[in-house]
C-alpha cells in the first residue's frame, strides 16, 4: 500500500467513526429534496461571451462546481446539492448544448470549449477556485478544465468518466455515428420522451446508464430530454457535442494531470460497461494527490444521481469537513 493510500485509509477510518453520527443525522434530519419543478424554478442565467449559461446554486462559502454527463443537465446533481449546501456554495451549470444553457447558432461546442465556458461562468460569479465534482462526459470536461486552469481546482472528485485512451469509450461510438448523421436526437431521445417505459427499458437511458432504471421518474426524463428537442438548433447542438467527443483530447494532457498535486478521489460504479474501473486505477496512479478509488458494487454510470448520500460522504471526506450532528448527538 502506498503511503498516500495509507493516509487516506486512516481518514476513512476516522470518517467511519463519524458515520454513526451521519446515519443518525439521515434518520432524524429532513433533507429538503429538490424535485424537477423546484429545480426549474431556482434556475439562474448568466451571460458569458459564448453562451447564456443556465445554472442552479445552493449554499454559501467556498465554491464547489458540479459538472454533469451527456445527455443530462445540472439536475443530475440535485441530491448532492441539498446534502452539501451546508459546506459549500454549490454550483451546477448546464453545459453548452445540454439542458437550458442557450448557445448561439454558429458557436462551436466541444469538451475543450466547455472547459472555457466553465471558466467564464466562474469569472462572472466572482469565483476564483473550486472543489470540482464531475461525472461521465463531465469528467472529461473537468480534466480538461484542470489541465487548462490548474490553480482554479482545489480538489477533484470524479465518478465514472472518460479517462486517457478510453475517450470515447467503444460503446459510445454508435451514438457518435448517429449524431454524425444528424439522427441521434430523433432516433434516441424523442422515442423515450414519447414512451417513458421505453426510457426505463434495457434499450433506453434507464437500462443503459442507471443502477435502478425502474426508479427513473417521468419528470426526470422530461427534465433531461425535453430541452434537447425544442428547436432544430438544439437538436443540432446535441448532435454536434456528441460528434466532438469522438476526438480524444485527454491523452494530450497526461503530463498536466501528473503535475497537478491537489487532493483527488475516484468513486467508481462497477456495473458500468462504458468506463471500467481500470481507468479509475489509471487516474489513481497518475494523479500525485490521489486519495484512491472507491468501488461501488451494482452502480451504473449515472449512479451519482441515484446515490447522493454516497457522493456527499465522499465529498465531505475529500474536503475534510464533518457532517452535522443529529439532535441529541451534541
Buried (B, 14 or more C-beta within 10 A) or exposed (E): EEEBBEEBEEEBEEBEEBEEBBEBBBEEEEEEEBBBEEBBEBBEEBEBEBBEBBBBBBBEEBBBBBBBBBBBBBBBBBBBBBBBBBBBBBBBBBBBBBBBBBBEEEBEBBBBBBBBBBBBBBEBBEBEBBBBBBBBBBBBBBBBBBBBBBEBBBBBBBBBBBBBEBBBBEEBEEBBBBBBEBEBBEEBBBEBBEEBEBBBBEEBBBBBBBBBBEEBEEBBBBBBBEBBBEEEBBBBBBBBBBBBBBEBBBEEBBEBBEEBEBBBBBBBBBBBEBBBBEBBBBBBEBBEEBBBBBBBEEBBBBBBBBBBBBBBBBBBBBBEBEBEBBEEEE
